[in-house]
Amino acid sequence: MSVSVTVEPTRNENTVVFKLDKALIPPGTGNSYPNPETAQSDPLAKALFEIRGVSSVWVLGNEVHVTKEDQVTWGAIKSKVVETIRQNA
């Protein structure tokens, strides 16, 4: 069964919240990955960092907060992020 992903902007134009229809980790917990080195133990975060332009990942319950680099547009990477989440969630 495919995971449903809803995309929501935030106040920070470089950060977008990807909401899933299932929890990735227990509610009330969060995993912050400020760089690729910190994401090596999390397959989803590790895969997201393989997308050029992703600068940080935060997993919180059923949400994945992704921050991109300034010079990259969401139009260039948003569909890759959604597909990566669907494949690794």
Long-range contacts (C-beta under 8 A, 24 or more apart in sequence): 2-86, 3-85, 3-86, 3-89, 5-82, 5-85, 5-86, 7-78, 7-82, 10-65, 12-67, 14-55, 14-67, 14-68, 14-69, 14-70, 15-65, 15-66, 15-67, 15-68, 16-65, 16-66, 16-68, 16-74, 16-78, 16-81, 17-63, 17-64, 17-65, 18-63, 18-64, 18-65, 18-66, 18-81, 18-82, 18-85, 19-62, 19-63, 20-62, 20-63, 20-64, 20-85, 20-89, 21-62, 22-62, 22-89, 23-61, 23-62, 24-59, 24-61, 24-62, 24-64, 24-89, 25-59, 25-60, 25-61, 26-61, 27-61, 28-61, 29-60, 29-61, 30-58, 30-59, 30-60, 30-61, 31-58, 31-59, 31-60, 32-56, 32-57, 32-58, 33-57, 33-58, 33-59, 43-88, 44-84, 44-85, 44-88, 44-89, 47-84, 47-87, 47-88, 48-81, 48-84, 48-85, 50-84, 51-77, 51-80, 51-81, 51-84, 52-77, 53-77, 54-81
